[in-house]
Structures are given as structure tokens and as C-alpha cells.
Amino acid sequence: MFDRDAEWKGLVSFAADARPGATLGVVSGRRRQGKSYLLQALTAAMGGIYFPALELTEAVSLRLFADELIRFSGSPVPPFRDWLDAIPYLFRLTGDRSVPVVIDEFPFLVKASSALPSIIQRELGPGGSGSASRARLLLCGSAMSVMGGLLSGRAPLRGRAGLELIVHPFGYRDAARFWEISDPRLAVLVHSVVGGTPAYRRELVREDTPADLADFDAWVIRTVLNPQTPLFREARYLLAEETEIRDPSLYHSVLAAVAEGNNTSGGIASYIGRKSNEVAHPLHVLEDWRLLIKEPDLFRSGRARYRIAEPLITFYQAIMSREWARLELGGGPTVWPGARARFLSQVTGPHFEAICRDYAIAADPGVFGGLPGEVGSGVVPDPANRTQIEVDVVVLAPAEPGRPRKILSLGEAKWDRVMDLRHAERLRRARDLLAVKGFDTRDTVLSCYSGAGFSRELQATQSHDIRLVGLDQLYAD
């Protein structure tokens, strides 16, 4: 097991709880993050039940569930007419021992038996069969539209869960260690393609890791652009897995718009030829599925930008979709040389900015002179020059009632450009404008993040209010 200590600790603590009464936990996350691996290991270690649901009718699922209970107990199990029979029997079977019971791919069962969440709610409630049981029921799934709704709003299971665990992809540093990449520049490039999903290395490319920076282009061609690898079609499958899609072309178009740099709702609507109100629903749905992230402008209330959460989708939309026919015929070696510049500008550049924000939110208080409270980006209007200053990395201190919001740092990120004094001066101008707007900028640090280095003049002017962050600093433990 790699870097899932916190998730494992939470699962063990939930499953080992000795208090009487059955309890409920919900485990979710996009596919291939290792959820099933964790839960199988949990039930094996603690003598529990692991039931992997399949996309079958209710009757067939009930028979398979009964078979799993037979394997657990070693005793015959009566045939179940429906889940009204099966769930109470499960709680009685586990008895007074704390037993983890995992139902994996729970959305498959809900699709065939929509009343199942209500049945579980009833049995967990007062007078239900769960009151005499210590079953630790864990519902797991990858369909975020279903899993996200289990505990929300007026859903039957709202307020019943004692654990809600989302298994996220590895962060950029952990991903580099997982891929066994020590060169930070290579680590950023690989992360721009595959992100932090562990199965992409272990299963989809069969441990094929770029040997060094010189091997990166060849690695792209033989893995993600190779129609013989599962990774080739993975980005298309990520969207197809969500069961509630009625118009796949609309959702793909929204993602394509964002990948092309159209990151506002108006820009997205214009790109795909729809009105703004017509893209509101797909944007909301893609947020719920955690395929899009809505990032507010920290300096302009009511303004926000959208970012694709999964790097592989960005890579697909920006690089692969327009050349799909050629790539399916094995044209990766001819497509990639012409697409590489677009990859660096539309994929790696924005991704590097996101990595810099991840670095900032996890920074120790000593880095920016205080504990980061909120990290994002923002646009500062500059009326005198009739322009706007885009700040890629904004670090705000925690809000204090009655006091101006303190800006710990303003940062600009450039992946493939040596940064110089002009970048620092632009940040200094933004700081002065924000001070006029009422922000506390007395101790604001001006941060330059670069994947290509810094000019001698900029290095020579480093002081208490200018911080240079290169790749080595981003990947330092």
C-alpha cells in the first residue's frame, strides 16, 4: 500500500468501533484510485464481508449477495425475495462482533433497486435490525452522481453516516514518488498527462515509466497515444461511466472548451455555441462528478473560473480529440511532434499553475509569514493602464472579523519562461492596487514560480518581500 495511511487509519477506526449498533460509512472517488484495494485489504485483515456488486438485475444480485454471506458464515442462507429480506439478515448474521461489511460499486445495486438506500436507512434507524448488530456497513462507488447524492439534501441516508471518505488521486509530490521520478521537470510533465491516479501506472501502462527527460516524448507515444494501451481510451470512459448523461456531446464540448482555455461560463457557452443558461446545468453536473473544479476569483466577488480536475481529460481534449482518427490508426509518432507545443502551452502551463497553488496551500507558516487560509487566483483591474493583472497564485491569511483581509503572497507562475524583473514589477503593481482597495498588503510576499529559472537580475533583488520558487523547491519534502 502506497501513501494511503490516512485513509487506512480512518477505515480501521470505523470498522473497529466496538459501540453497539450497526453504523454506516460511505467511500467514494473516481475510478482507479485504489478504493477497492483498500476495502478488500480491510475485510481480509478484520475478517469481514466484501461484496463486489455487478450491473445485474435485483434477483441475480441478491443470489450473489447470498453466496457471499454463505462464504462468510459457512452456513446456508435462505433465499432472499428482495433487499427487505437481505439487509435485516445481514445485520443479524454479523451479531455482536464489529465486522466490516463492504458493498462495492453500490450504484449498480441502486440502479436496479432504487429503494435500497431507504431500506438501509430504515434498518439503521430506531427499531431496525441494525440496533442489535455491530456491522460496519461501507458503501463504495465510483459514480459520483450517485455517491454524492447518498448523504445530501433529503436523501434517505442523510445524517446516518459515521464515515464519509473520499479517496483522492495522489498529490503531485506523492505521484512523483509513486512513479519513481526524481527529476522534478520530468515529474511535472508526467503529472500533466496522468495526474495522480495510481492505476494508470500499475495497470494501464504496465509499469512503463519514462527513463529520463529525454525519454518523455517516446513515453507519450508508446503509452497515452498508443491505441493498444488501455490508457488511450481512458479519458473517454471517465465521462461514459456516469449513468445520468443524456447528451454526451454537450458534456464533452464543455470539457473541450475548458481545455482550450475558455474557463468562464460565458466563454464556455460562446465556444460551444450555446447560451449561458444552457451550460449552467452541465457545469453543475461536472462539478458534482468532480471532473470540473470551480475556482472563485479571490479579488472579484461573483466571478469564477473552471478547471478540469483530471489531467488526462485535459490532455485528451487538447491533444487527442482533434486527431482521434489518426491516433486510432497508430498515428501517435506523426501526431505528437506537431502537438507538443500545444501540450506545453495548453496543458502543462495551466497545470503548472495548479501545482504552484497546491504548493502554496500546504506551505508552512514560515514560507509566506503566516498560515495560508485560502489559496486561489484573481484578476486585479488596473484602470490607469487600462488593463488587468492576472495573479496566478493568491495566498490569503484566514479571515478575521472586522479587519482587512491580509494577503500573504501574490504569485506569478511561468512553466517555460525565465522570469525577470518585469514579473516582479507586475506583482508589485498588483499589490499597490489591492492596498488601495482595502486589502492588508503590508507584509505581502511577491512570489515568482518558474519551471525554467530566473534571470540574474531577479535573483540579485531577492529580499524579504520577493520569493523565487523553482522546481526544486516545489518538490522538496
RAPE-V783311 format. One record per residue. N is the residue number from 0. PHI is phi as a letter, one per 30 degrees, with the letter a starting at -180 (none if undefined). OMEGA is omega as a letter, one per 30 degrees, with the letter a starting at -180 (999 if undefined). Layout:
BEGIN
n:phi:omega
N:PHI:OMEGA
N:PHI:OMEGA
END
This chain:
BEGIN
n:phi:omega
0:none:a
1:c:l
2:h:l
3:b:a
4:d:a
5:d:l
6:d:l
7:d:l
8:d:l
9:d:l
10:d:a
11:d:l
12:d:l
13:d:a
14:d:a
15:c:a
16:e:a
17:c:a
18:d:a
19:d:l
20:j:l
21:d:l
22:b:a
23:b:l
24:b:l
25:b:l
26:c:a
27:b:a
28:k:l
29:d:a
30:d:l
31:i:l
32:c:l
33:j:a
34:d:a
35:d:l
36:e:l
37:d:a
38:d:l
39:d:l
40:d:l
41:d:a
42:d:l
43:d:a
44:d:a
45:c:l
46:i:a
47:c:a
48:c:l
49:b:a
50:c:l
51:d:a
52:d:l
53:b:a
54:d:a
55:b:l
56:d:a
57:d:a
58:d:a
59:d:l
60:d:l
61:d:l
62:d:l
63:d:l
64:d:l
65:d:l
66:d:l
67:d:l
68:d:l
69:d:l
70:d:a
71:d:a
72:c:a
73:i:a
74:b:l
75:d:l
76:b:a
77:d:l
78:d:a
79:c:l
80:d:a
81:a:a
82:d:l
83:d:l
84:d:a
85:d:a
86:d:l
87:e:l
88:d:l
89:e:a
90:d:l
91:d:a
92:d:a
93:d:l
94:i:a
95:c:l
96:c:l
97:d:a
98:b:l
99:d:l
100:b:a
101:c:l
102:c:a
103:d:a
104:h:a
105:e:l
106:e:l
107:d:l
108:d:a
109:d:l
110:d:a
111:d:a
112:b:a
113:d:a
114:d:a
115:e:l
116:e:l
117:d:l
118:d:l
119:d:l
120:d:a
121:d:a
122:d:l
123:d:a
124:d:l
125:e:a
126:i:l
127:d:a
128:d:a
129:d:a
130:d:a
131:c:a
132:b:l
133:c:l
134:d:l
135:c:a
136:d:a
137:c:l
138:c:a
139:b:l
140:a:a
141:c:l
142:d:a
143:d:l
144:d:l
145:d:a
146:d:l
147:d:a
148:c:a
149:d:a
150:c:a
151:c:l
152:h:a
153:c:l
154:d:a
155:e:a
156:c:l
157:e:l
158:i:a
159:c:a
160:d:l
161:c:l
162:b:l
163:b:a
164:c:l
165:c:l
166:c:a
167:c:l
168:d:l
169:d:l
170:d:a
171:d:l
172:d:l
173:d:l
174:d:l
175:d:l
176:d:a
177:d:l
178:d:l
179:h:l
180:c:a
181:c:l
182:d:a
183:d:l
184:d:l
185:d:a
186:d:l
187:d:a
188:d:l
189:d:l
190:d:l
191:d:a
192:c:a
193:c:l
194:i:a
195:c:l
196:d:a
197:d:a
198:d:l
199:d:l
200:d:a
201:d:a
202:c:a
203:d:l
204:b:l
205:h:l
206:i:l
207:d:l
208:c:l
209:e:a
210:d:l
211:a:a
212:d:a
213:d:a
214:c:a
215:d:a
216:e:l
217:d:l
218:d:l
219:e:a
220:d:a
221:d:l
222:c:a
223:d:l
224:c:a
225:c:a
226:d:l
227:d:l
228:c:l
229:d:a
230:d:a
231:e:a
232:c:a
233:d:a
234:d:l
235:d:a
236:d:a
237:e:l
238:d:a
239:d:a
240:d:a
241:d:a
242:d:a
243:c:a
244:d:l
245:c:a
246:b:a
247:e:a
248:d:l
249:d:a
250:d:l
251:d:l
252:d:l
253:d:l
254:d:l
255:d:l
256:d:a
257:d:l
258:d:l
259:d:l
260:j:l
261:d:a
262:c:l
263:c:a
264:d:l
265:d:l
266:d:l
267:d:a
268:d:l
269:d:a
270:d:a
271:c:l
272:i:l
273:b:l
274:d:a
275:e:a
276:d:a
277:d:l
278:c:a
279:d:a
280:d:l
281:d:l
282:d:l
283:d:a
284:d:l
285:d:l
286:d:l
287:d:a
288:d:a
289:h:l
290:c:l
291:b:l
292:c:l
293:c:a
294:c:a
295:d:l
296:d:a
297:d:a
298:c:a
299:b:a
300:d:l
301:i:l
302:c:l
303:a:l
304:b:l
305:c:l
306:b:l
307:d:a
308:d:a
309:c:a
310:e:a
311:d:l
312:d:l
313:e:l
314:d:l
315:d:a
316:d:a
317:d:a
318:c:a
319:d:a
320:d:a
321:d:a
322:c:a
323:e:a
324:d:l
325:d:a
326:d:l
327:d:l
328:c:l
329:i:a
330:d:a
331:e:a
332:d:l
333:c:a
334:d:a
335:d:a
336:e:l
337:d:a
338:c:a
339:d:l
340:d:l
341:d:l
342:d:a
343:d:a
344:d:a
345:c:a
346:c:a
347:d:a
348:e:l
349:d:l
350:d:l
351:d:l
352:e:l
353:d:l
354:d:l
355:d:l
356:d:l
357:d:l
358:d:a
359:d:a
360:d:a
361:c:a
362:d:l
363:d:a
364:e:a
365:d:a
366:d:a
367:c:l
368:i:l
369:l:l
370:d:l
371:d:l
372:c:a
373:a:a
374:b:l
375:a:l
376:b:a
377:a:l
378:c:a
379:c:l
380:d:l
381:b:a
382:d:a
383:d:a
384:c:a
385:h:a
386:b:l
387:b:l
388:c:l
389:d:l
390:c:a
391:d:a
392:b:l
393:c:l
394:c:l
395:c:l
396:d:l
397:e:a
398:d:l
399:b:a
400:e:l
401:i:a
402:b:l
403:d:l
404:d:a
405:d:l
406:c:l
407:d:a
408:a:l
409:c:a
410:b:l
411:c:a
412:b:l
413:b:a
414:d:a
415:c:a
416:b:l
417:d:a
418:d:a
419:b:a
420:d:a
421:d:l
422:d:l
423:d:l
424:d:l
425:d:l
426:d:l
427:d:l
428:d:l
429:d:l
430:d:l
431:d:l
432:d:l
433:d:l
434:d:l
435:d:l
436:d:l
437:j:l
438:d:l
439:d:a
440:c:a
441:d:a
442:c:a
443:d:l
444:c:l
445:c:a
446:c:l
447:c:l
448:c:a
449:b:l
450:c:a
451:c:l
452:j:a
453:b:l
454:d:l
455:d:a
456:d:l
457:d:l
458:d:a
459:d:a
460:c:l
461:e:l
462:b:a
463:d:a
464:c:l
465:b:a
466:b:l
467:c:a
468:b:l
469:c:a
470:d:l
471:d:l
472:d:a
473:d:a
474:c:l
475:d:l
476:d:999
END
